[in-house]
């Protein structure tokens, strides 16, 4: 998994994540050191979760694209 460069979450229907679920995703991001692209298609989240996700994305060393 550490060599994963692109990750897409694509549910069939719109999914809303609570803050706990978003925190799990942000923790996972730190374990993907070469991740360049993260796709969150049809994903909704609360404002606090969105801020946490964006902060984790900003701090990630190689992440350059969020879809």
N, C-alpha and C positions, 0 to 999 in steps of 0.2 A: 504493500500500500504506500510506502514512503516515496515511490517513484511516480505516483499518480499526479498528472499535470492538469487534467480537466475533469470536472465533476459536475454532472447535471442532475438535479432533482426535478423530475417531470411527472407529477401525478396526473391521472386521467381527469380529475375534477379539482377545482380550487380547494386548497387545504389551508387552514389557518393554524399556525403554530403558536402555542403559548410561550411565555418567556422561558420556562424551564426547557422546553424542546429546542428553542433557539440557543440557549446556553450549551446544550449538548453539541449542537452543530458548531458553535464557536470553539469549543474545546477540541473537537475533531480537526478543525482547521489547523491548529497548532501542531498536529501530528502529521501533517502533509506538507513537508518542507519545500517541495518543488511545485506546488499547486499554482497554476497560472490563471485558470479560468474557473469560475464557480457559477453555475446556472441555477437560478431559482425560478422556474417557470410555474405559474399558477399557485404561488405560495404567498399567503398573507401572514402578517405577524403584528403583534402589538407594538406600539411606539417604543417602549423600553427595549423590547427584543430587537427591533430594527436598529436602534442606536448601538446596542451591544454588538450586533453582527457587523455593522459598518466600522466600528472601532477595531474589532478583530481583523477585518479585511484591511484596514488602513495600516495596522501594525504587522501584517503578514509580509515576510521578506520578498516573496516572488509573485504574489497575487496582483495581476494587472487588469483583470476583466471580470465584471459581474454582469450576468445577463438576467 
